[in-house]
Amino acid sequence: MSTSATAATPAIVDLRTMIPPERHATVFAALDALDPGATFVLINDHAPIPLLRGIEQNWPDQFVAEFLLDGPEVWQVAITRNDT
């Protein structure tokens, strides 16, 4: 997993091949490594709604999530760290 990316090429965090216990820890590590204004794209095999709620609870107002692809087999969510 790489979280260093430019605005033109966001990093990809693909959770589909990971076992469930590794998924949230991987995303949380990616969030911690993300610079202000930077984005990574989360790819998953189901809608990551509980994960997105957890991000908002643990890091209130620090990230913005935008669904790029909303299933039914693959979900892609762009997650951007706010500049502030």
MOPAC internal coordinates of N, CA, C and O (Angstrom, degrees):
PM7 1SCF
backbone

  N    0.0000 0     0.00 0     0.00 0    0    0    0
  C    1.4498 1     0.00 0     0.00 0    1    0    0
  C    1.5144 1   108.82 1     0.00 0    2    1    0
  O    1.2310 1   121.00 1   -45.54 1    3    2    1
  N    1.2833 1   115.69 1   134.46 1    3    2    1
  C    1.4588 1   120.68 1   177.25 1    5    3    2
  C    1.5105 1   108.11 1  -125.23 1    6    5    3
  O    1.2310 1   120.43 1   -49.33 1    7    6    5
  N    1.3227 1   116.78 1   130.67 1    7    6    5
  C    1.4616 1   119.63 1   177.68 1    9    7    6
  C    1.5141 1   112.28 1  -110.98 1   10    9    7
  O    1.2310 1   119.94 1  -179.65 1   11   10    9
  N    1.3322 1   117.73 1     0.35 1   11   10    9
  C    1.4541 1   118.42 1   175.19 1   13   11   10
  C    1.5156 1   107.91 1   -85.32 1   14   13   11
  O    1.2310 1   120.87 1   -55.35 1   15   14   13
  N    1.3212 1   115.94 1   124.65 1   15   14   13
  C    1.4542 1   120.18 1  -175.89 1   17   15   14
  C    1.5099 1   108.86 1  -155.96 1   18   17   15
  O    1.2310 1   121.31 1   -19.70 1   19   18   17
  N    1.2998 1   115.09 1   160.30 1   19   18   17
  C    1.4503 1   119.82 1   173.80 1   21   19   18
  C    1.5153 1   108.19 1   -95.91 1   22   21   19
  O    1.2310 1   120.60 1    -8.79 1   23   22   21
  N    1.3189 1   116.46 1   171.21 1   23   22   21
  C    1.4566 1   120.09 1   179.34 1   25   23   22
  C    1.5223 1   110.57 1   -61.12 1   26   25   23
  O    1.2310 1   120.12 1   148.42 1   27   26   25
  N    1.3279 1   117.38 1   -31.58 1   27   26   25
  C    1.4608 1   120.91 1  -177.78 1   29   27   26
  C    1.5286 1   112.15 1   -78.82 1   30   29   27
  O    1.2310 1   119.84 1   152.34 1   31   30   29
  N    1.3279 1   117.91 1   -27.66 1   31   30   29
  C    1.4564 1   120.93 1  -177.30 1   33   31   30
  C    1.5239 1   110.99 1  -131.68 1   34   33   31
  O    1.2310 1   120.54 1   -96.29 1   35   34   33
  N    1.3200 1   116.57 1    83.71 1   35   34   33
  C    1.4652 1   118.20 1  -179.94 1   37   35   34
  C    1.5339 1   111.51 1   -66.03 1   38   37   35
  O    1.2310 1   121.10 1   -29.53 1   39   38   37
  N    1.3128 1   115.50 1   150.47 1   39   38   37
  C    1.4589 1   121.27 1   176.56 1   41   39   38
  C    1.5268 1   109.09 1   -66.27 1   42   41   39
  O    1.2310 1   120.87 1   -24.31 1   43   42   41
  N    1.3219 1   115.94 1   155.69 1   43   42   41
  C    1.4540 1   122.66 1   178.50 1   45   43   42
  C    1.5263 1   107.94 1  -112.05 1   46   45   43
  O    1.2310 1   120.66 1   -49.02 1   47   46   45
  N    1.3229 1   116.35 1   130.98 1   47   46   45
  C    1.4587 1   122.36 1   173.35 1   49   47   46
  C    1.5277 1   105.69 1  -119.22 1   50   49   47
  O    1.2310 1   120.86 1   -80.44 1   51   50   49
  N    1.3339 1   115.96 1    99.56 1   51   50   49
  C    1.4629 1   122.42 1  -175.55 1   53   51   50
  C    1.5199 1   108.85 1   -98.73 1   54   53   51
  O    1.2310 1   120.86 1   -68.44 1   55   54   53
  N    1.3186 1   115.96 1   111.56 1   55   54   53
  C    1.4587 1   121.44 1  -176.40 1   57   55   54
  C    1.5248 1   113.29 1   -91.98 1   58   57   55
  O    1.2310 1   119.44 1   172.82 1   59   58   57
  N    1.2994 1   118.67 1    -7.18 1   59   58   57
  C    1.4671 1   121.40 1  -170.70 1   61   59   58
  C    1.5196 1   114.19 1   -60.21 1   62   61   59
  O    1.2310 1   119.27 1   148.79 1   63   62   61
  N    1.3204 1   119.00 1   -31.21 1   63   62   61
  C    1.4631 1   120.33 1  -177.62 1   65   63   62
  C    1.5268 1   112.84 1   -94.44 1   66   65   63
  O    1.2310 1   120.23 1   177.98 1   67   66   65
  N    1.3223 1   117.16 1    -2.02 1   67   66   65
  C    1.4667 1   120.88 1  -177.80 1   69   67   66
  C    1.5194 1   111.26 1   -88.68 1   70   69   67
  O    1.2310 1   121.47 1   -28.80 1   71   70   69
  N    1.3313 1   114.80 1   151.20 1   71   70   69
  C    1.4577 1   118.53 1   173.56 1   73   71   70
  C    1.5274 1   107.94 1   -74.35 1   74   73   71
  O    1.2310 1   120.00 1   -31.05 1   75   74   73
  N    1.3336 1   117.60 1   148.95 1   75   74   73
  C    1.4642 1   120.24 1  -174.14 1   77   75   74
  C    1.5297 1   116.03 1   -50.86 1   78   77   75
  O    1.2310 1   118.24 1   138.98 1   79   78   77
  N    1.3420 1   120.96 1   -41.02 1   79   78   77
  C    1.4663 1   118.29 1  -179.45 1   81   79   78
  C    1.5312 1   114.16 1   -62.51 1   82   81   79
  O    1.2310 1   119.46 1   158.07 1   83   82   81
  N    1.3156 1   118.63 1   -21.93 1   83   82   81
  C    1.4620 1   121.48 1  -178.94 1   85   83   82
  C    1.5247 1   112.75 1   -85.39 1   86   85   83
  O    1.2310 1   120.02 1   159.96 1   87   86   85
  N    1.3134 1   117.57 1   -20.04 1   87   86   85
  C    1.4590 1   121.13 1  -169.32 1   89   87   86
  C    1.5283 1   113.08 1   -64.12 1   90   89   87
  O    1.2310 1   119.55 1   125.64 1   91   90   89
  N    1.3147 1   118.46 1   -54.36 1   91   90   89
  C    1.4673 1   120.20 1  -176.57 1   93   91   90
  C    1.5237 1   110.87 1   -65.04 1   94   93   91
  O    1.2310 1   120.29 1   139.02 1   95   94   93
  N    1.3337 1   117.05 1   -40.98 1   95   94   93
  C    1.4668 1   120.06 1   179.36 1   97   95   94
  C    1.5250 1   110.81 1   -61.11 1   98   97   95
  O    1.2310 1   120.25 1   141.90 1   99   98   97
  N    1.3273 1   117.13 1   -38.10 1   99   98   97
  C    1.4658 1   121.76 1   178.71 1  101   99   98
  C    1.5217 1   110.57 1   -64.70 1  102  101   99
  O    1.2310 1   120.63 1   135.45 1  103  102  101
  N    1.3227 1   116.40 1   -44.55 1  103  102  101
  C    1.4662 1   120.07 1   179.82 1  105  103  102
  C    1.5202 1   110.32 1   -66.74 1  106  105  103
  O    1.2310 1   119.69 1   137.41 1  107  106  105
  N    1.3174 1   118.19 1   -42.59 1  107  106  105
  C    1.4623 1   120.50 1  -179.69 1  109  107  106
  C    1.5319 1   110.77 1   -62.35 1  110  109  107
  O    1.2310 1   120.11 1   141.32 1  111  110  109
  N    1.3305 1   117.40 1   -38.68 1  111  110  109
  C    1.4669 1   120.41 1   177.31 1  113  111  110
  C    1.5315 1   110.06 1   -65.41 1  114  113  111
  O    1.2310 1   120.36 1   140.51 1  115  114  113
  N    1.3248 1   116.92 1   -39.49 1  115  114  113
  C    1.4713 1   120.52 1   178.21 1  117  115  114
  C    1.5225 1   110.66 1   -64.41 1  118  117  115
  O    1.2310 1   120.38 1   140.99 1  119  118  117
  N    1.3207 1   116.88 1   -39.01 1  119  118  117
  C    1.4678 1   120.68 1   178.11 1  121  119  118
  C    1.5224 1   110.84 1   -63.09 1  122  121  119
  O    1.2310 1   120.70 1   134.63 1  123  122  121
  N    1.3137 1   116.27 1   -45.37 1  123  122  121
  C    1.4678 1   120.61 1  -179.33 1  125  123  122
  C    1.5243 1   111.84 1   -62.54 1  126  125  123
  O    1.2310 1   120.14 1   147.82 1  127  126  125
  N    1.3373 1   117.35 1   -32.18 1  127  126  125
  C    1.4599 1   121.64 1  -177.60 1  129  127  126
  C    1.5217 1   113.15 1   -85.58 1  130  129  127
  O    1.2310 1   120.00 1   170.89 1  131  130  129
  N    1.3207 1   117.61 1    -9.11 1  131  130  129
  C    1.4636 1   121.07 1  -174.16 1  133  131  130
  C    1.5274 1   111.29 1   -78.07 1  134  133  131
  O    1.2310 1   120.58 1   -52.59 1  135  134  133
  N    1.3283 1   116.50 1   127.41 1  135  134  133
  C    1.4616 1   122.30 1   177.54 1  137  135  134
  C    1.5239 1   110.41 1   -75.27 1  138  137  135
  O    1.2310 1   119.64 1   -24.90 1  139  138  137
  N    1.3330 1   118.30 1   155.10 1  139  138  137
  C    1.4690 1   120.84 1   175.66 1  141  139  138
  C    1.5340 1   110.64 1   -55.09 1  142  141  139
  O    1.2310 1   121.31 1   -47.48 1  143  142  141
  N    1.3165 1   115.10 1   132.52 1  143  142  141
  C    1.4566 1   121.74 1  -179.99 1  145  143  142
  C    1.5140 1   114.37 1    84.96 1  146  145  143
  O    1.2310 1   119.81 1   169.16 1  147  146  145
  N    1.3313 1   117.97 1   -10.84 1  147  146  145
  C    1.4660 1   121.56 1  -179.09 1  149  147  146
  C    1.5290 1   110.80 1   -85.77 1  150  149  147
  O    1.2310 1   121.51 1   -21.27 1  151  150  149
  N    1.3236 1   114.71 1   158.73 1  151  150  149
  C    1.4654 1   122.69 1  -176.31 1  153  151  150
  C    1.5158 1   109.96 1  -131.63 1  154  153  151
  O    1.2310 1   120.72 1   -34.06 1  155  154  153
  N    1.3355 1   116.22 1   145.94 1  155  154  153
  C    1.4574 1   120.44 1   163.14 1  157  155  154
  C    1.5121 1   107.61 1  -127.53 1  158  157  155
  O    1.2310 1   121.12 1   -22.61 1  159  158  157
  N    1.3310 1   115.46 1   157.39 1  159  158  157
  C    1.4625 1   121.19 1   179.50 1  161  159  158
  C    1.5232 1   107.72 1  -107.79 1  162  161  159
  O    1.2310 1   121.36 1   -58.74 1  163  162  161
  N    1.3103 1   115.01 1   121.26 1  163  162  161
  C    1.4507 1   123.18 1   177.45 1  165  163  162
  C    1.5178 1   108.09 1   -90.12 1  166  165  163
  O    1.2310 1   120.08 1   -49.80 1  167  166  165
  N    1.3277 1   117.45 1   130.20 1  167  166  165
  C    1.4639 1   122.29 1   176.34 1  169  167  166
  C    1.5202 1   106.98 1  -118.61 1  170  169  167
  O    1.2310 1   121.00 1   -48.46 1  171  170  169
  N    1.3398 1   115.69 1   131.54 1  171  170  169
  C    1.4541 1   120.27 1  -176.25 1  173  171  170
  C    1.5202 1   109.78 1  -144.53 1  174  173  171
  O    1.2310 1   121.27 1   -14.40 1  175  174  173
  N    1.3389 1   115.17 1   165.60 1  175  174  173
  C    1.4602 1   121.28 1   179.53 1  177  175  174
  C    1.5259 1   112.75 1   -97.05 1  178  177  175
  O    1.2310 1   120.35 1  -173.99 1  179  178  177
  N    1.3126 1   116.94 1     6.01 1  179  178  177
  C    1.4669 1   122.27 1   173.89 1  181  179  178
  C    1.5334 1   108.16 1  -153.61 1  182  181  179
  O    1.2310 1   121.04 1   -16.94 1  183  182  181
  N    1.3189 1   115.62 1   163.06 1  183  182  181
  C    1.4650 1   119.62 1  -179.93 1  185  183  182
  C    1.5308 1   109.17 1   -63.77 1  186  185  183
  O    1.2310 1   119.60 1   -54.58 1  187  186  185
  N    1.3242 1   118.38 1   125.42 1  187  186  185
  C    1.4664 1   121.37 1  -175.61 1  189  187  186
  C    1.5312 1   113.42 1   -87.08 1  190  189  187
  O    1.2310 1   120.15 1  -138.07 1  191  190  189
  N    1.3041 1   117.32 1    41.93 1  191  190  189
  C    1.4658 1   121.56 1  -176.23 1  193  191  190
  C    1.5326 1   112.14 1   -59.75 1  194  193  191
  O    1.2310 1   118.58 1   129.86 1  195  194  193
  N    1.3484 1   120.30 1   -50.14 1  195  194  193
  C    1.4665 1   118.50 1   178.61 1  197  195  194
  C    1.5263 1   113.03 1   -59.98 1  198  197  195
  O    1.2310 1   120.62 1   143.02 1  199  198  197
  N    1.3310 1   116.43 1   -36.98 1  199  198  197
  C    1.4625 1   120.35 1   177.66 1  201  199  198
  C    1.5212 1   110.61 1   -63.84 1  202  201  199
  O    1.2310 1   120.05 1   135.36 1  203  202  201
  N    1.3200 1   117.52 1   -44.64 1  203  202  201
  C    1.4635 1   120.50 1   179.69 1  205  203  202
  C    1.5255 1   111.42 1   -64.13 1  206  205  203
  O    1.2310 1   120.28 1   143.10 1  207  206  205
  N    1.3219 1   117.08 1   -36.90 1  207  206  205
  C    1.4764 1   119.99 1   175.07 1  209  207  206
  C    1.5211 1   111.00 1   -63.98 1  210  209  207
  O    1.2310 1   120.73 1   138.98 1  211  210  209
  N    1.3396 1   116.21 1   -41.02 1  211  210  209
  C    1.4633 1   120.55 1   177.97 1  213  211  210
  C    1.5158 1   112.23 1   -63.63 1  214  213  211
  O    1.2310 1   120.80 1   141.70 1  215  214  213
  N    1.3273 1   116.07 1   -38.30 1  215  214  213
  C    1.4699 1   119.56 1   177.09 1  217  215  214
  C    1.5160 1   109.76 1   -62.14 1  218  217  215
  O    1.2310 1   119.95 1   134.72 1  219  218  217
  N    1.3157 1   117.69 1   -45.28 1  219  218  217
  C    1.4661 1   120.69 1  -179.28 1  221  219  218
  C    1.5347 1   111.21 1   -65.24 1  222  221  219
  O    1.2310 1   120.43 1   144.20 1  223  222  221
  N    1.3299 1   116.78 1   -35.80 1  223  222  221
  C    1.4749 1   119.75 1   178.65 1  225  223  222
  C    1.5254 1   111.66 1   -69.39 1  226  225  223
  O    1.2310 1   120.49 1   138.05 1  227  226  225
  N    1.3432 1   116.67 1   -41.95 1  227  226  225
  C    1.4642 1   120.78 1  -175.89 1  229  227  226
  C    1.5185 1   113.89 1   -83.46 1  230  229  227
  O    1.2310 1   120.54 1   151.89 1  231  230  229
  N    1.3269 1   116.58 1   -28.11 1  231  230  229
  C    1.4633 1   122.39 1  -178.70 1  233  231  230
  C    1.5264 1   108.59 1  -133.02 1  234  233  231
  O    1.2310 1   119.70 1  -114.02 1  235  234  233
  N    1.3294 1   118.18 1    65.98 1  235  234  233
  C    1.4697 1   119.59 1  -174.82 1  237  235  234
  C    1.5296 1   112.66 1   -57.58 1  238  237  235
  O    1.2310 1   121.60 1   -49.79 1  239  238  237
  N    1.3134 1   114.53 1   130.21 1  239  238  237
  C    1.4712 1   123.75 1   175.16 1  241  239  238
  C    1.5285 1   114.13 1    60.76 1  242  241  239
  O    1.2310 1   119.63 1  -162.74 1  243  242  241
  N    1.3256 1   118.32 1    17.26 1  243  242  241
  C    1.4605 1   120.26 1   179.75 1  245  243  242
  C    1.5245 1   113.21 1   -95.32 1  246  245  243
  O    1.2310 1   120.19 1   160.76 1  247  246  245
  N    1.3467 1   117.24 1   -19.24 1  247  246  245
  C    1.4595 1   121.15 1  -176.57 1  249  247  246
  C    1.5179 1   110.68 1  -134.28 1  250  249  247
  O    1.2310 1   121.61 1   -27.71 1  251  250  249
  N    1.3343 1   114.51 1   152.29 1  251  250  249
  C    1.4602 1   121.84 1   174.71 1  253  251  250
  C    1.5199 1   106.91 1  -120.15 1  254  253  251
  O    1.2310 1   120.59 1   -48.10 1  255  254  253
  N    1.3305 1   116.47 1   131.90 1  255  254  253
  C    1.4596 1   121.90 1   178.28 1  257  255  254
  C    1.5157 1   109.30 1  -111.36 1  258  257  255
  O    1.2310 1   121.17 1   -45.28 1  259  258  257
  N    1.3352 1   115.37 1   134.72 1  259  258  257
  C    1.4585 1   121.46 1   178.58 1  261  259  258
  C    1.5278 1   108.64 1  -131.95 1  262  261  259
  O    1.2310 1   120.84 1   -59.26 1  263  262  261
  N    1.3460 1   116.01 1   120.74 1  263  262  261
  C    1.4602 1   120.02 1   178.09 1  265  263  262
  C    1.5218 1   109.20 1   -70.87 1  266  265  263
  O    1.2310 1   120.85 1   -55.71 1  267  266  265
  N    1.3241 1   115.98 1   124.29 1  267  266  265
  C    1.4598 1   122.19 1   176.36 1  269  267  266
  C    1.5229 1   110.42 1   -97.79 1  270  269  267
  O    1.2310 1   120.84 1   147.15 1  271  270  269
  N    1.3283 1   116.00 1   -32.85 1  271  270  269
  C    1.4578 1   123.35 1   178.62 1  273  271  270
  C    1.5163 1   106.93 1  -143.37 1  274  273  271
  O    1.2310 1   120.59 1   -55.44 1  275  274  273
  N    1.3332 1   116.49 1   124.56 1  275  274  273
  C    1.4664 1   121.53 1  -172.10 1  277  275  274
  C    1.5237 1   111.36 1  -116.00 1  278  277  275
  O    1.2310 1   121.01 1  -118.69 1  279  278  277
  N    1.3512 1   115.68 1    61.31 1  279  278  277
  C    1.4514 1   122.33 1   174.18 1  281  279  278
  C    1.5143 1   114.25 1    72.88 1  282  281  279
  O    1.2310 1   119.69 1    10.04 1  283  282  281
  N    1.2851 1   118.20 1  -169.96 1  283  282  281
  C    1.4601 1   127.90 1    11.12 1  285  283  282
  C    1.5322 1   114.96 1   -86.61 1  286  285  283
  O    1.2310 1   119.23 1   169.57 1  287  286  285
  N    1.3363 1   119.08 1   -10.43 1  287  286  285
  C    1.4615 1   120.11 1  -179.23 1  289  287  286
  C    1.5250 1   112.58 1  -110.09 1  290  289  287
  O    1.2310 1   120.35 1   150.88 1  291  290  289
  N    1.3179 1   116.94 1   -29.12 1  291  290  289
  C    1.4630 1   121.85 1  -179.22 1  293  291  290
  C    1.5209 1   108.48 1  -133.15 1  294  293  291
  O    1.2310 1   121.32 1   -43.20 1  295  294  293
  N    1.3306 1   115.09 1   136.80 1  295  294  293
  C    1.4584 1   122.12 1   175.59 1  297  295  294
  C    1.5209 1   107.75 1  -117.64 1  298  297  295
  O    1.2310 1   120.83 1   -43.70 1  299  298  297
  N    1.3244 1   116.02 1   136.30 1  299  298  297
  C    1.4603 1   121.56 1   175.03 1  301  299  298
  C    1.5185 1   107.43 1  -127.18 1  302  301  299
  O    1.2310 1   121.12 1   -50.74 1  303  302  301
  N    1.3312 1   115.46 1   129.26 1  303  302  301
  C    1.4542 1   122.14 1  -178.85 1  305  303  302
  C    1.5199 1   108.51 1  -129.90 1  306  305  303
  O    1.2310 1   120.78 1   -56.88 1  307  306  305
  N    1.3304 1   116.10 1   123.12 1  307  306  305
  C    1.4664 1   121.19 1   173.69 1  309  307  306
  C    1.5190 1   107.34 1   -83.40 1  310  309  307
  O    1.2310 1   120.43 1   -54.06 1  311  310  309
  N    1.3196 1   116.78 1   125.94 1  311  310  309
  C    1.4651 1   121.98 1   179.42 1  313  311  310
  C    1.5276 1   107.14 1  -117.84 1  314  313  311
  O    1.2310 1   120.77 1   -58.68 1  315  314  313
  N    1.3177 1   116.13 1   121.32 1  315  314  313
  C    1.4546 1   122.78 1  -176.34 1  317  315  314
  C    1.5182 1   110.02 1  -119.46 1  318  317  315
  O    1.2310 1   120.91 1   -46.32 1  319  318  317
  N    1.3408 1   115.86 1   133.68 1  319  318  317
  C    1.4751 1   119.73 1   174.30 1  321  319  318
  C    1.5140 1   107.93 1   -80.00 1  322  321  319
  O    1.2310 1   120.94 1   -49.93 1  323  322  321
  N    1.3162 1   115.81 1   130.07 1  323  322  321
  C    1.4712 1   120.40 1   177.28 1  325  323  322
  C    1.5194 1   110.58 1   -60.35 1  326  325  323
  O    1.2310 1   120.86 1   -29.07 1  327  326  325
  N    1.3131 1   115.96 1   150.93 1  327  326  325
  C    1.4677 1   121.66 1   178.88 1  329  327  326
  C    1.5116 1   112.67 1   -70.17 1  330  329  327
  O    1.2310 1   120.18 1   155.93 1  331  330  329
  N    1.3113 1   117.25 1   -24.07 1  331  330  329
  C    1.4675 1   120.50 1  -175.16 1  333  331  330
  C    1.4997 1   112.31 1   -87.36 1  334  333  331
  O    1.2310 1   120.10 1   180.00 1  335  334  333

